[in-house]
Amino acid sequence: MKKLLLIVLSALLLCSVLPAADVVNIDSGPIIGTDADGLRIYLGIPYAAPPIGPLRWRPPQAVQAWTGVKECAAYGSSCPQPESIKIGITSEDCLYLNVWTPAKTDGDKLPVMVWIHGGGWSLGSGSMPMFNGAKLAKKGVVFVNFNYRLGPFGFFVHPQLCKESPYGVSGNYGLMDQIAALKWVKNNISAFGGDSENITIFGESSGSMSVSLHMISPLSTGLFNRGISQSGAPYGLGYIFPQADGQMQKAIIEGQKLTAVLGCDKAADPIAALRSVSSEAIIAAYPFDLTPFSPGMKFAPVIDGYVIPDDPEKMYMQGKNLDVPLIIGSNSDEGTAFYQTMTVSEYRNWIALQFGKHVDEVFAMFPAKTDADVRSAFNRLSSVMIFSEPSRFAARSREGKTSRTFFYHFTRVSPTELGKAMGATHGTDLLYVFGNTDKSFGFTGTDARLSQNMMDYWVNFAKTGDPNSSGLPLWPVYSRTGDENIEFGDQIRVNKNLLKKECDLIRSIRQY
């Protein structure tokens, strides 16, 4: 009897320690996750077949179904990438997504927020701690993030691959992965208590550019209902990656460079030879650098006439972007993340490379008298030309649509070491949108309040298409004439005519 009592007590103790989880049935089979702090969490759910072997450089394929209950309690591998950030285990078998849900039943129909990570199309993962969706989910949404193929695995273009494709195209595999993930969400999110008719996609940097591209891709139509673009718009990438500005011919050249470096260019079947090369060897052959003078190979989305029908800037100018509610904006010091030391002469030469005959106009608007002035001037210019003006352009292109657009500018410089060194730099807004402003890192109550307000705006928008609610400063709808934007700074306030002279100059140079 005593022995039986010990067994029962041990079993009860074990049950109290192990997190409870519900079995959820999705298209490919039943899964089980974990419970934590009022949320059900499912990590490492495969949304497409592993793109390995003969599936390397092919569109994502369907997951092979399983019969038993699949445990989804740990992140899947991240996609192969340069060792620029600590990302953990990487593998080409990386097409996994993660779900955080506060829903109690599958009938709750909560709004859904799907995060697309950034990283210059070559870095990042849904498993990065900063993209943990728990704090947003606790505000009443089902949160999803995912991995997608990166760099030469996600955006490699080669004429022979075009011949393989029934559409005569290659590249954009990473974007097709994103579309496959959105299809998975559309088809399965109701099992997690999400509303498949209320899906918001949002992202930052190349993730934000992804949102902009899904707004014009016919393959993405019907897969989401709202978009949030943080520091990334329909164009701007070419300023950082002139080798990968979306033009097919440039993408072919980059693909041929990789083929040659790997010694596959003389093979009878170059693609078969490339598919036999290890992922480690491909990454080693791909020098990754985000700085403005970097000459190495670059891989990014390409205008293929299929996933991306035409020049995104042209399509936005023509109003050919989806009529869905949109939040879009940028940070005040984006450029500090991309700066490398240069002299006044080098800075002027860089402007000439970007703007040709307009070099004098641009230099006069963003001047640097001494070498010590260049960092600030470069920051101002790159922040405007890569982020602020493209974001304003996207907002203006939606004039006449029935859906509303909300424009913002993030200016808060935190008292952290990052803030002191870089200002409101590229990616700083992520700390606030995901609630990562703990005082132990040097943030203050001002940062915590701003973070809560931004999360509330984002979640309100996901729920209704309008970020406003009682208790928050009113965020006005954007109009071309008013040029209204909300500033997320030491205080939240409404402004007009964001960097008007600077943005007008860049837009005048870019006119078709």
C-alpha positions in Angstrom: 0.0 0.0 0.0 2.8 2.4 0.9 4.6 1.5 -2.4 1.3 2.2 -4.3 0.9 5.5 -2.5 4.4 6.6 -3.5 3.7 5.7 -7.1 0.5 7.7 -7.2 2.2 10.7 -5.5 5.1 10.5 -8.0 2.7 10.4 -10.9 0.8 13.4 -9.5 4.1 15.3 -9.0 5.2 14.5 -12.5 1.9 15.8 -13.9 2.3 19.0 -12.0 5.8 19.6 -13.4 5.2 18.7 -17.0 3.3 21.4 -19.0 -0.1 20.4 -20.2 -0.8 20.6 -23.9 -3.7 20.1 -26.3 -3.5 17.9 -29.3 -4.3 19.9 -32.4 -5.2 18.4 -35.8 -3.7 20.1 -38.8 -3.7 19.1 -42.5 -0.6 16.9 -42.1 -1.5 15.2 -38.9 -2.0 15.7 -35.1 0.5 17.7 -33.1 1.0 18.5 -29.4 2.7 21.5 -27.9 3.2 23.0 -24.5 1.4 25.3 -22.1 3.1 28.3 -20.5 1.7 31.4 -18.7 -1.8 31.1 -20.2 -0.7 30.4 -23.8 -0.5 27.2 -25.8 2.7 27.1 -27.8 3.6 24.9 -30.7 7.1 25.1 -32.0 8.8 23.5 -35.1 5.7 22.7 -37.1 6.7 21.7 -40.6 4.8 23.7 -43.2 6.6 22.4 -46.3 8.7 19.4 -47.2 12.5 19.8 -46.5 14.0 21.5 -49.6 17.0 19.2 -49.7 18.6 17.2 -52.5 16.6 17.4 -55.7 14.2 19.9 -54.0 17.0 22.5 -53.5 16.0 25.4 -55.7 12.5 24.2 -56.3 9.2 25.7 -55.1 8.2 24.4 -51.7 6.4 21.1 -51.7 3.7 19.6 -49.5 4.6 18.1 -46.2 4.4 14.3 -46.0 1.5 13.5 -43.6 2.0 11.6 -40.4 -0.3 9.4 -38.3 0.9 9.5 -34.7 0.9 12.6 -32.6 3.9 14.8 -33.5 5.6 16.6 -30.6 6.1 20.3 -31.4 7.8 21.6 -28.3 11.1 22.8 -29.8 12.1 25.1 -32.6 13.1 23.5 -35.9 16.5 24.2 -37.5 17.2 27.7 -38.8 17.9 28.0 -42.5 21.6 28.0 -43.6 23.2 31.5 -43.4 26.5 33.3 -42.7 27.7 33.2 -39.2 27.0 36.9 -38.6 24.6 36.3 -35.7 24.1 33.6 -33.1 21.4 31.5 -34.7 21.9 28.0 -33.3 21.6 24.8 -35.4 21.1 25.4 -39.2 20.0 23.0 -41.8 18.4 23.0 -45.2 15.6 21.1 -43.5 14.3 24.4 -42.1 10.8 25.2 -43.3 9.1 25.3 -39.9 6.7 27.7 -38.2 5.8 28.4 -34.6 2.4 29.3 -33.0 1.5 31.1 -29.8 -2.2 31.1 -29.0 -4.2 32.4 -26.0 -7.4 30.8 -27.5 -9.2 28.2 -25.3 -11.1 26.5 -28.1 -10.8 26.3 -31.8 -14.0 28.4 -32.1 -12.5 31.5 -30.5 -11.7 33.1 -33.9 -9.0 35.4 -32.6 -7.2 37.8 -35.0 -3.9 36.3 -36.4 -0.6 38.1 -36.7 2.1 36.5 -38.9 5.6 37.8 -38.5 8.2 37.8 -41.4 11.7 38.2 -40.0 14.3 40.4 -41.7 18.0 40.1 -42.2 18.9 41.3 -45.6 17.4 38.2 -47.2 20.4 36.3 -45.8 20.1 36.2 -42.0 17.5 35.5 -39.3 15.1 32.9 -38.0 11.7 32.6 -36.4 13.5 31.0 -33.4 15.4 34.2 -32.5 14.5 35.1 -28.9 13.6 38.7 -29.9 10.8 37.3 -32.1 9.1 35.3 -29.3 5.4 36.0 -29.8 4.2 35.5 -26.2 3.7 39.2 -25.2 1.7 40.0 -28.4 -0.3 36.8 -28.0 -1.3 37.7 -24.5 -3.0 40.8 -25.9 -5.5 38.6 -27.7 -4.1 37.4 -31.0 -2.8 34.2 -32.4 0.9 34.8 -33.3 2.8 32.9 -35.9 6.4 33.2 -37.2 8.4 31.0 -39.6 11.6 30.4 -41.4 12.1 30.7 -45.1 15.1 30.0 -47.4 17.8 32.7 -47.4 20.7 33.9 -49.5 21.8 31.6 -52.2 19.3 28.9 -51.2 16.3 31.3 -51.3 17.1 33.6 -54.2 19.5 31.9 -56.6 18.8 32.5 -60.3 20.2 30.3 -63.1 19.1 29.9 -66.8 19.0 26.1 -66.4 16.7 26.4 -63.4 14.4 28.6 -65.5 14.2 25.7 -68.0 13.2 23.3 -65.3 10.3 25.6 -64.1 6.9 25.3 -65.8 6.7 29.1 -65.5 10.2 29.6 -67.0 11.5 31.4 -63.9 14.0 30.8 -61.1 14.8 32.6 -57.9 12.3 33.9 -55.3 12.2 30.5 -53.5 12.3 32.3 -50.2 9.2 34.4 -51.2 7.5 31.2 -52.3 8.3 29.7 -48.9 6.6 32.7 -47.3 3.6 32.2 -49.5 3.5 28.5 -48.5 3.6 29.5 -44.8 0.7 31.9 -45.4 -1.3 29.2 -47.1 -0.6 26.9 -44.1 -1.9 29.7 -41.8 -5.0 30.2 -44.0 -5.8 26.5 -44.0 -4.8 25.5 -40.4 -5.0 28.5 -38.0 -8.6 27.9 -37.1 -7.5 24.8 -35.2 -5.5 27.1 -32.9 -8.5 29.4 -32.3 -7.4 31.9 -35.0 -9.7 33.6 -37.5 -8.6 32.6 -41.0 -10.4 35.6 -42.4 -8.5 38.1 -40.2 -4.8 37.6 -40.9 -2.2 40.5 -40.5 1.2 40.0 -42.0 4.0 42.2 -40.6 7.8 42.3 -40.8 10.9 44.5 -40.5 13.6 45.3 -43.0 13.6 42.6 -45.6 10.6 41.2 -43.8 8.9 44.5 -44.3 10.0 44.5 -48.0 8.4 41.1 -48.1 5.1 42.5 -46.9 5.3 45.1 -49.7 6.0 42.4 -52.3 3.0 40.3 -51.1 0.9 43.4 -51.6 1.6 43.1 -55.4 2.1 39.3 -55.9 -0.8 37.5 -57.5 0.2 34.4 -55.6 -0.4 36.1 -52.2 -3.9 37.4 -53.0 -6.5 36.3 -50.5 -3.9 35.0 -48.0 -3.9 38.0 -45.7 -6.2 40.9 -44.7 -3.9 43.6 -43.4 -0.2 44.5 -43.5 2.4 46.2 -41.3 5.7 47.3 -42.9 8.5 48.3 -40.5 11.5 49.9 -42.2 11.2 48.4 -45.7 9.1 49.4 -48.7 8.6 48.5 -52.4 12.1 49.7 -53.3 15.2 50.8 -51.6 17.2 47.6 -51.7 19.2 48.6 -54.7 20.9 51.4 -52.7 22.4 48.7 -50.4 22.7 45.9 -52.9 23.2 47.4 -56.3 24.0 43.9 -57.5 20.6 42.6 -56.4 18.1 45.4 -57.2 15.5 43.0 -58.6 16.7 43.1 -62.2 16.8 39.6 -63.7 20.0 40.1 -65.7 21.9 41.1 -62.5 20.5 38.1 -60.6 21.7 35.8 -63.4 25.2 37.3 -63.1 25.2 36.7 -59.3 24.1 33.1 -59.9 26.8 32.5 -62.5 29.4 33.9 -60.0 28.3 31.4 -57.4 28.3 28.5 -59.9 31.9 29.4 -61.0 33.2 29.8 -57.4 31.8 26.4 -56.6 33.5 24.9 -59.7 30.2 23.8 -61.2 30.2 26.1 -64.3 32.0 23.6 -66.5 29.9 20.5 -65.5 27.7 18.8 -68.1 24.8 19.5 -65.8 25.7 22.6 -63.6 22.5 22.4 -61.6 23.0 18.7 -60.8 26.5 19.5 -59.8 25.4 22.4 -57.6 22.7 20.3 -55.9 25.5 17.8 -54.9 27.5 20.6 -53.1 27.0 20.8 -49.4 25.2 23.7 -47.8 28.3 24.5 -45.8 30.4 24.8 -49.0 27.7 27.1 -50.5 27.7 29.4 -47.5 31.5 29.4 -47.4 31.5 30.6 -51.0 29.1 33.4 -50.3 30.8 36.4 -48.6 28.0 38.4 -46.9 28.4 42.1 -46.2 25.7 44.8 -45.8 28.0 47.8 -46.0 27.5 50.1 -48.9 30.8 49.4 -50.7 30.7 45.6 -50.4 31.4 44.0 -53.7 30.5 40.4 -52.8 27.7 38.3 -54.2 24.2 39.3 -53.2 20.9 37.4 -53.4 17.5 38.9 -53.1 14.0 38.8 -54.8 14.0 39.2 -58.5 11.3 40.6 -60.9 10.4 37.3 -62.6 7.0 38.0 -64.0 5.5 35.2 -61.9 6.0 35.8 -58.1 6.8 39.5 -58.8 4.9 40.5 -62.0 6.7 43.8 -62.6 8.9 46.5 -61.1 7.4 47.0 -57.6 7.9 50.7 -57.6 6.1 51.0 -60.9 3.3 48.8 -59.7 2.8 50.9 -56.6 2.9 54.1 -58.6 0.1 52.7 -60.8 -1.9 51.7 -57.7 -1.5 48.0 -58.3 -1.2 47.0 -54.6 -3.8 45.2 -52.6 -6.6 47.3 -51.1 -6.1 46.2 -47.5 -5.3 48.3 -44.4 -1.7 49.2 -44.0 0.7 50.5 -41.3 4.0 51.6 -42.7 7.0 53.6 -41.4 10.6 53.9 -40.5 13.1 54.9 -37.9 15.0 58.2 -37.6 18.5 56.8 -37.5 18.3 53.7 -39.8 21.6 54.6 -41.5 23.9 54.1 -38.5 23.5 50.4 -38.9 24.9 50.5 -42.4 27.7 53.0 -42.0 31.4 52.3 -42.5 34.1 54.9 -42.0 34.6 57.1 -45.0 36.0 60.5 -45.9 34.1 63.4 -47.4 35.5 62.5 -50.8 34.4 58.8 -50.4 31.0 60.0 -49.2 30.6 62.2 -52.2 31.7 59.4 -54.6 29.1 57.1 -53.0 26.4 59.7 -53.6 27.5 60.0 -57.2 27.2 56.2 -57.6 23.7 56.4 -56.3 22.4 59.5 -58.0 24.7 60.3 -60.9 24.2 63.8 -62.3 22.2 64.8 -59.2 25.2 64.4 -56.9 25.5 68.2 -56.2 21.8 68.5 -55.3 21.9 65.5 -52.9 25.2 66.5 -51.3 23.9 70.0 -50.7 20.8 68.5 -48.9 22.9 66.1 -46.9 26.3 68.0 -46.5 29.5 66.9 -44.8 32.1 69.6 -44.4 34.7 67.4 -42.6 35.3 63.7 -42.3 33.9 63.9 -38.8 30.6 65.0 -40.3 30.2 62.1 -42.7 28.7 59.6 -40.3 25.8 62.0 -39.5 25.3 63.0 -43.1 25.4 59.4 -44.3 22.9 58.4 -41.6 20.5 61.2 -42.6 20.8 60.4 -46.4 20.5 56.7 -46.2 17.7 56.8 -43.7 15.7 59.0 -46.1 16.5 57.4 -49.4 16.3 53.7 -48.3 13.5 53.9 -45.8 11.6 57.2 -45.1 10.9 58.2 -48.7 10.1 54.7 -50.0 7.7 54.4 -47.1 6.0 57.7 -47.8 5.9 56.8 -51.5 4.0 53.5 -50.6 1.6 55.4 -48.4 0.9 58.0 -51.1 0.4 55.3 -53.7 -2.7 54.2 -51.9 -4.6 57.4 -52.4 -8.1 56.5 -53.6 -8.2 53.1 -52.1 -11.0 52.3 -49.7 -8.6 50.8 -47.1 -6.9 53.1 -44.7 -3.2 53.7 -44.3 -1.4 54.7 -41.1 2.1 56.3 -41.4 4.7 56.4 -38.5 8.2 57.5 -37.6 10.1 56.0 -34.7 12.5 58.4 -33.0 13.0 57.1 -29.5 16.6 57.0 -28.5 16.8 54.7 -25.4 19.4 55.3 -22.7 20.9 51.9 -23.4 24.4 51.4 -24.8 22.8 50.6 -28.2 20.8 53.9 -28.1 23.8 55.9 -27.1 26.0 54.5 -29.9 23.4 54.2 -32.7 20.4 56.3 -32.0 17.0 55.1 -33.2 18.8 52.8 -35.5 17.6 50.1 -37.9 15.7 47.4 -36.0 15.4 49.4 -32.7 11.6 49.4 -33.1 11.6 45.6 -32.8 12.5 45.8 -29.1 9.3 47.9 -28.6 6.9 45.9 -30.8 7.9 42.6 -29.1 8.0 44.1 -25.6 11.7 43.6 -25.0 12.4 46.7 -23.0 13.3 45.3 -19.7 15.0 47.6 -17.2 17.9 45.2 -16.7 19.1 46.1 -20.2 19.1 49.8 -19.4 15.6 50.7 -20.6 13.4 53.1 -18.5 9.7 53.5 -17.7 9.4 55.7 -20.8 10.6 52.8 -23.0 8.2 50.4 -21.3 5.2 52.7 -21.7 6.1 53.3 -25.4 6.5 49.5 -25.9 3.1 48.8 -24.4 1.5 51.6 -26.5 3.1 50.3 -29.7 2.0 46.7 -29.0 -1.5 48.0 -28.4 -1.6 49.9 -31.7 -0.3 46.9 -33.6 -2.8 44.5 -31.9 -5.7 46.9 -32.3 -4.8 47.1 -36.0 -4.8 43.4 -36.3 -8.2 43.2 -34.7 -10.0 45.9 -36.6 -7.8 47.5 -39.3 -7.6 50.6 -37.1 -4.8 51.0 -34.5 -6.7 53.4 -32.4 -8.5 52.7 -29.1 -9.4 54.6 -26.0 -6.4 55.4 -23.8 -4.1 55.9 -26.8 -3.2 59.1 -28.6 -5.2 59.4 -31.8 -3.3 58.1 -34.8 -4.8 59.8 -37.9 -5.4 58.2 -41.2 -2.7 59.1 -43.7 -3.6 61.4 -46.6 -1.3 62.7 -49.4 -2.4 66.3 -48.7 -2.0 66.2 -45.0 1.0 63.9 -44.9 0.1 62.9 -41.4 2.4 60.7 -39.4 2.6 59.6 -35.8 5.9 59.9 -34.0 7.0 57.2 -31.6 9.5 59.1 -29.5 10.0 60.3 -26.0 6.3 61.1 -26.4 3.7 60.0 -28.9 2.6 62.9 -31.1 1.2 63.6 -34.5 3.3 65.4 -37.1 2.9 66.4 -40.7 5.2 66.6 -43.7 7.9 64.1 -42.5 11.3 65.2 -43.9 9.4 66.8 -46.8 12.3 68.6 -48.5 14.5 65.6 -48.2 11.9 63.1 -49.4 10.7 65.4 -52.2 14.3 65.6 -53.5 14.7 61.8 -53.6 11.3 61.3 -55.2 12.0 64.0 -57.9 15.2 62.1 -58.9 13.4 58.8 -59.0 10.5 59.8 -61.1 9.8 57.6 -64.1 
